[in-house]
Amino acid sequence: MKLEELVQEFADCVAAQNQAIEKSDPNLGNKFARRYISAVEKLRACGNDGREALAVLLTDSRADVRVMAAAYLLRYKTDQARAVLETEAKGKGFVAFGAAQALQRWNEGVWALDPE
């Protein structure tokens, strides 16, 4: 798969997972989570080119996609990723909770979604 296709897979599966969660379907949500994790692992295997490709999602129109991309990009795009997470953490709901949790893990020094 090309980088752009992996980024699209990541974004689509993050959005689909959140829709499944809203419908109280954890099995379907887990299916989409496995797919976006696979996509991000393939992007990460491409090094900084893969991370740069993923970084376009920091400005995606969907908050859930922005937050998940930011969570994975905290080490590589720290300032931009933190800004996304801090903004979204001020909201309400599952996306805001996820943003706050990512920031908390980062601040605690236990974040490990993209090790060097």
Buried (B, 14 or more C-beta within 10 A) or exposed (E): EEBEEBBBBBBBBBBBBBBBBEEEBEEBBEBBBEBBBBBBEBBBEBEEEBBBBBBEBBEBEBBBBBBBBBBBBBBBBEEBBBEBBEBBBEBEEEBBBBBBBBBEBBEEEEBEBBEE
